[in-house]
Amino acid sequence: MPERRCNVLSPWLRAGALAALLALSACDNGPEQPEGEKQPAPADNGAAQQSEPPATAAPEGKLETREETLRRRADNCSGDDCAKVAVDLKLYEGHPELNQAVRRRMIRQLSGNGEDQGAPPKTLEEAADRFLTTAAGIPGDGARGWELSGESRQLGRWKDLLTVAIDSYEFTGGAHGLPVTRWLNWDLAAHRPVSLGQVINPGQEDAFEAAARRAH
Protein backbone atom coordinates (compact mmCIF):
# COMPACT_ATOMS: atom_id res chain seq x y z
CA MET A 1 0.00 0.00 0.00
CA PRO A 2 1.53 3.39 -0.96
CA GLU A 3 2.83 5.57 1.81
CA ARG A 4 0.63 8.51 2.75
CA ARG A 5 2.59 11.76 3.10
CA CYS A 6 1.37 14.91 4.84
CA ASN A 7 3.03 18.32 5.11
CA VAL A 8 0.50 19.89 7.46
CA LEU A 9 0.12 18.74 11.06
CA SER A 10 -3.60 17.96 10.82
CA PRO A 11 -5.63 16.54 13.72
CA TRP A 12 -5.32 13.08 12.19
CA LEU A 13 -1.56 13.48 11.88
CA ARG A 14 -1.39 14.59 15.51
CA ALA A 15 -3.27 11.43 16.47
CA GLY A 16 -0.89 9.44 14.29
CA ALA A 17 2.08 11.08 15.93
CA LEU A 18 0.68 10.09 19.31
CA ALA A 19 0.32 6.51 18.11
CA ALA A 20 3.85 6.48 16.73
CA LEU A 21 5.37 7.94 19.89
CA LEU A 22 3.49 5.44 22.03
CA ALA A 23 4.56 2.60 19.78
CA LEU A 24 8.22 3.58 20.07
CA SER A 25 8.04 3.20 23.85
CA ALA A 26 5.71 0.19 23.79
CA CYS A 27 6.59 -3.41 24.39
CA ASP A 28 4.15 -5.21 22.14
CA ASN A 29 1.67 -7.28 24.14
CA GLY A 30 3.66 -6.62 27.29
CA PRO A 31 2.50 -6.98 30.89
CA GLU A 32 -0.48 -5.02 32.14
CA GLN A 33 -0.67 -2.54 34.99
CA PRO A 34 -3.25 -3.26 37.73
CA GLU A 35 -6.78 -2.70 36.50
CA GLY A 36 -8.19 0.71 37.44
CA GLU A 37 -11.69 2.00 37.92
CA LYS A 38 -14.02 0.91 35.14
CA GLN A 39 -15.98 3.47 33.15
CA PRO A 40 -18.92 2.98 30.78
CA ALA A 41 -18.06 2.01 27.21
CA PRO A 42 -19.03 4.39 24.37
CA ALA A 43 -22.31 3.93 22.54
CA ASP A 44 -22.30 2.06 19.23
CA ASN A 45 -23.74 5.04 17.31
CA GLY A 46 -25.79 2.93 14.93
CA ALA A 47 -23.15 0.51 13.66
CA ALA A 48 -24.44 -3.00 13.02
CA GLN A 49 -23.75 -5.35 15.91
CA GLN A 50 -21.72 -8.50 15.35
CA SER A 51 -21.94 -11.53 17.61
CA GLU A 52 -19.39 -10.85 20.34
CA PRO A 53 -18.77 -12.37 23.78
CA PRO A 54 -19.07 -10.13 26.84
CA ALA A 55 -16.24 -7.75 27.68
CA THR A 56 -13.59 -9.03 30.05
CA ALA A 57 -11.00 -7.38 32.25
CA ALA A 58 -7.76 -6.27 30.64
CA PRO A 59 -5.59 -9.41 30.26
CA GLU A 60 -2.29 -9.78 32.09
CA GLY A 61 -0.54 -11.51 29.21
CA LYS A 62 -0.70 -11.67 25.45
CA LEU A 63 -3.95 -10.60 23.82
CA GLU A 64 -5.81 -13.37 22.03
CA THR A 65 -6.82 -12.34 18.51
CA ARG A 66 -8.75 -13.70 15.57
CA GLU A 67 -8.97 -12.75 11.91
CA GLU A 68 -12.14 -11.57 10.17
CA THR A 69 -12.00 -11.38 6.38
CA LEU A 70 -14.29 -10.20 3.59
CA ARG A 71 -13.80 -10.93 -0.10
CA ARG A 72 -16.10 -9.67 -2.86
CA ARG A 73 -15.65 -9.19 -6.61
CA ALA A 74 -17.73 -7.94 -9.50
CA ASP A 75 -20.32 -10.30 -10.96
CA ASN A 76 -20.07 -11.45 -14.58
CA CYS A 77 -16.40 -10.49 -14.75
CA SER A 78 -13.38 -12.67 -15.44
CA GLY A 79 -9.69 -11.99 -15.05
CA ASP A 80 -7.46 -10.51 -12.35
CA ASP A 81 -8.48 -6.90 -12.99
CA CYS A 82 -12.17 -7.17 -12.07
CA ALA A 83 -13.46 -4.73 -9.48
CA LYS A 84 -12.90 -6.27 -6.07
CA VAL A 85 -13.06 -5.69 -2.32
CA ALA A 86 -10.76 -7.25 0.29
CA VAL A 87 -10.88 -6.53 4.03
CA ASP A 88 -8.80 -8.14 6.79
CA LEU A 89 -9.48 -7.25 10.42
CA LYS A 90 -7.56 -8.26 13.52
CA LEU A 91 -10.10 -8.59 16.33
CA TYR A 92 -9.60 -9.23 20.04
CA GLU A 93 -11.16 -11.98 22.14
CA GLY A 94 -13.13 -10.61 25.09
CA HIS A 95 -13.15 -7.00 23.83
CA PRO A 96 -16.42 -6.49 21.89
CA GLU A 97 -16.43 -2.69 22.27
CA LEU A 98 -12.93 -2.50 20.76
CA ASN A 99 -13.93 -4.79 17.88
CA GLN A 100 -17.02 -2.70 17.15
CA ALA A 101 -14.91 0.47 17.16
CA VAL A 102 -12.47 -1.09 14.68
CA ARG A 103 -15.35 -2.13 12.42
CA ARG A 104 -17.03 1.29 12.59
CA ARG A 105 -13.86 3.11 11.64
CA MET A 106 -13.08 0.68 8.85
CA ILE A 107 -16.62 1.02 7.46
CA ARG A 108 -16.27 4.81 7.45
CA GLN A 109 -12.94 4.69 5.63
CA LEU A 110 -14.23 2.23 3.04
CA SER A 111 -17.19 4.51 2.34
CA GLY A 112 -15.20 7.66 1.66
CA ASN A 113 -14.79 8.68 5.32
CA GLY A 114 -18.38 9.93 5.39
CA GLU A 115 -17.74 12.75 2.91
CA ASP A 116 -20.70 13.44 0.61
CA GLN A 117 -21.79 9.80 0.77
CA GLY A 118 -25.24 10.20 2.30
CA ALA A 119 -26.17 7.76 5.04
CA PRO A 120 -23.09 5.66 5.83
CA PRO A 121 -23.28 1.88 5.42
CA LYS A 122 -23.95 -0.11 8.57
CA THR A 123 -21.80 -3.14 7.80
CA LEU A 124 -18.63 -4.03 5.92
CA GLU A 125 -20.76 -6.08 3.52
CA GLU A 126 -22.91 -3.05 2.73
CA ALA A 127 -19.82 -0.91 2.11
CA ALA A 128 -18.49 -3.56 -0.28
CA ASP A 129 -21.82 -3.85 -2.11
CA ARG A 130 -22.01 -0.07 -2.59
CA PHE A 131 -18.52 0.00 -4.11
CA LEU A 132 -19.25 -2.87 -6.50
CA THR A 133 -22.64 -1.40 -7.45
CA THR A 134 -20.93 1.87 -8.37
CA ALA A 135 -18.35 -0.05 -10.40
CA ALA A 136 -21.10 -1.96 -12.22
CA GLY A 137 -22.63 1.33 -13.31
CA ILE A 138 -19.50 2.40 -15.21
CA PRO A 139 -20.00 1.72 -18.94
CA GLY A 140 -17.77 -0.67 -20.84
CA ASP A 141 -14.61 -1.73 -19.09
CA GLY A 142 -14.28 1.56 -17.21
CA ALA A 143 -14.31 -0.15 -13.82
CA ARG A 144 -11.55 -2.61 -14.69
CA GLY A 145 -8.89 -2.49 -12.00
CA TRP A 146 -11.12 -0.88 -9.39
CA GLU A 147 -10.08 -1.93 -5.92
CA LEU A 148 -11.22 -1.31 -2.36
CA SER A 149 -9.24 -2.83 0.49
CA GLY A 150 -8.80 -2.45 4.22
CA GLU A 151 -6.69 -3.87 7.02
CA SER A 152 -6.47 -3.36 10.78
CA ARG A 153 -3.26 -4.18 12.61
CA GLN A 154 -1.85 -3.77 16.08
CA LEU A 155 0.68 -0.97 16.08
CA GLY A 156 1.73 -1.16 19.72
CA ARG A 157 0.75 -1.75 23.31
CA TRP A 158 1.88 -0.20 26.56
CA LYS A 159 0.22 -1.67 29.67
CA ASP A 160 -3.53 -1.05 29.20
CA LEU A 161 -3.08 1.23 26.18
CA LEU A 162 -3.46 -0.46 22.79
CA THR A 163 -2.91 1.31 19.46
CA VAL A 164 -4.53 -0.10 16.33
CA ALA A 165 -3.72 1.15 12.82
CA ILE A 166 -6.63 1.11 10.38
CA ASP A 167 -5.52 1.17 6.73
CA SER A 168 -7.70 1.51 3.66
CA TYR A 169 -7.04 1.88 -0.05
CA GLU A 170 -9.37 2.82 -2.88
CA PHE A 171 -8.57 2.84 -6.59
CA THR A 172 -11.17 3.97 -9.13
CA GLY A 173 -8.91 4.82 -12.06
CA GLY A 174 -6.38 7.54 -12.71
CA ALA A 175 -2.70 7.75 -11.94
CA HIS A 176 -2.93 6.43 -8.39
CA GLY A 177 -5.32 5.33 -5.66
CA LEU A 178 -6.19 6.83 -2.30
CA PRO A 179 -4.46 5.30 0.73
CA VAL A 180 -5.66 6.32 4.20
CA THR A 181 -4.29 5.36 7.61
CA ARG A 182 -5.90 6.33 10.90
CA TRP A 183 -5.15 5.25 14.44
CA LEU A 184 -7.33 4.06 17.30
CA ASN A 185 -5.92 4.36 20.82
CA TRP A 186 -7.86 2.13 23.22
CA ASP A 187 -7.97 1.66 27.00
CA LEU A 188 -8.20 -2.11 27.50
CA ALA A 189 -9.23 -1.81 31.16
CA ALA A 190 -11.92 0.87 30.73
CA HIS A 191 -13.10 -0.49 27.33
CA ARG A 192 -13.13 2.93 25.66
CA PRO A 193 -11.13 5.03 23.16
CA VAL A 194 -8.41 7.33 24.44
CA SER A 195 -8.31 10.89 23.11
CA LEU A 196 -5.20 13.00 22.69
CA GLY A 197 -6.22 15.27 25.56
CA GLN A 198 -6.42 12.33 27.97
CA VAL A 199 -2.75 11.37 27.65
CA ILE A 200 -1.03 14.77 27.54
CA ASN A 201 -0.30 16.35 30.92
CA PRO A 202 -1.86 19.80 31.37
CA GLY A 203 0.45 22.49 30.06
CA GLN A 204 2.44 20.07 27.87
CA GLU A 205 0.44 20.53 24.66
CA ASP A 206 3.08 22.72 23.01
CA ALA A 207 5.84 20.25 23.91
CA PHE A 208 3.86 17.42 22.34
CA GLU A 209 3.18 19.49 19.23
CA ALA A 210 6.92 20.16 18.88
CA ALA A 211 7.76 16.47 19.37
CA ALA A 212 5.18 15.47 16.76
CA ARG A 213 6.65 17.93 14.26
CA ARG A 214 10.16 16.57 14.85
CA ALA A 215 8.90 12.99 14.40
CA HIS A 216 7.22 13.90 11.09
ZIRA-V790585 format. One line per field, one symbol per residue. ss: DSSP state (a for helix, b for strand, c for the rest). phi: phi as a letter, one per 20 degrees, with the letter a starting at -180 (. if undefined). burial: 1 if it has 24 or more other C-alpha atoms within 12 Angstrom, else 0. Layout:
ss->???
phi->???
burial->???
This chain:
ss->ccccccccccaaaaaaaaaaaaaaacccccccccccccccccccccccccccccccccccccccbbbbbbbbbccccccccccbbbbbbbbbcccaaaaaaaaaaaaaaacaaacccccccccaaaaaaaaaaaaaccccccccccbbbbbbbbbbbbccbbbbbbbbbbbccccccbbbbbbbbbbccccbbccaaaacccccaaaaaaaaaaac
phi->.ffedcddefgffffffgffffffeedglffeegfeffcgfffflnffedfcfffcfgfedffecbdcccccbfflccoedfgbcbccdeddfncffffffffgffgfffdmlmeldmfffecfffffffffffffeefmdfefnfbcbbbdbfeabcleedddeddbbccconfbedeccccdeceffelbfdegfeddfgndffffgffffffd
burial->000000000000111111111110010110010000000000000010000000101110001000000001110000000111111111111111111111111111111110000001111110111111001100000011111111111111111111111111111100000111111111111111110100000000000110010000
